[in-house]
Amino acid sequence: MSTTIRDRIGAATGAAFVALIMVGNQMASSGPAESAHPTGEQVLRDVAHQASSATFTAGFVLEALGFAAFIGFLGYLADVLRRVPGRGPGGIAAGTAIVSGAVMLAVKLGSAAPLGALAIDYGHVNPQVAQVLNDMSGVAFVISWLPFAIFVAVAAAGLHRAALVGRPTAYSGLALGVAGVALSIAGVHDPLGANPLAFLLGLLWLLAVSVRLAVRPGTGASTGTTGGRTAEPRVTVSA
């Protein structure tokens, strides 16, 4: 498989991640309760509804596939940034992006554990415990915004250094990363008032960048360009 085809497939996994989790989340979260902070009784009714809902099951599967696609995108990103001439900041960006992306993934997958326990024992759980388990999952989701914000900022910087995105795309990613860090910290302090705007815009940024790189894979990192400028060839003079 050529590098170009591999890069197209790898870049497309980022877009697949965003599309799958957004569609899957809408399907999996559909239920009787519409409250941002449902009561324990509402949580139990929702869980009972989801246990027999084909829509919920399909949405759950789509979300799981989305996170699997994100693992593929992390591998693609590590490979692309590794090719940056001279490594240095490129290697740091690759490492930071992979670590922050993996942490986001771990926190988000971990947030499903309380809901999984609730799905198993909802017939024997009182409303107070059900509400606590549901709130634990919600707070974990807000916590996942922090590593994702770092991921977006570092990926934007690394891709720009690799000459794969331009300055407007890189600067918008950096701005969303900074805003995401601030909003995630504020959200953890006040989960009920958490603002997901930076997280959602970060997903849209990732979707746009992934589609752009899948349609037109950049070659800057593999042809010796740095920061959008072509590196000067070295001339060796033998004595």
Sequence and secondary structure as in RCSB ss.txt:
>XXXX:A:sequence
MSTTIRDRIGAATGAAFVALIMVGNQMASSGPAESAHPTGEQVLRDVAHQASSATFTAGFVLEALGFAAFIGFLG
YLADVLRRVPGRGPGGIAAGTAIVSGAVMLAVKLGSAAPLGALAIDYGHVNPQVAQVLNDMSGVAFVISWLPFAI
FVAVAAAGLHRAALVGRPTAYSGLALGVAGVALSIAGVHDPLGANPLAFLLGLLWLLAVSVRLAVRPGTGASTGT
TGGRTAEPRVTVSA
>XXXX:A:secstr
  HHHHHHHHHHHHHHHHHHHHHHHHHHT SS   SS  HHHHHHHHHHHHT HHHHHHHHHHHHHHHHHHHHHH
HHHHHHHTSTT THHHHHHHHHHHHHHHHHHHHHHTHHHHHHHHHHGGG  HHHHHHHHHHHHHHHHHHHHHHHH
HHHHHHHHHHHTTSS HHHHHHHHHHHHHHHHHHHHHHHSGGG   HHHHHHHHHHHHHHHHHHHS   HHHHTE
ETTEE         
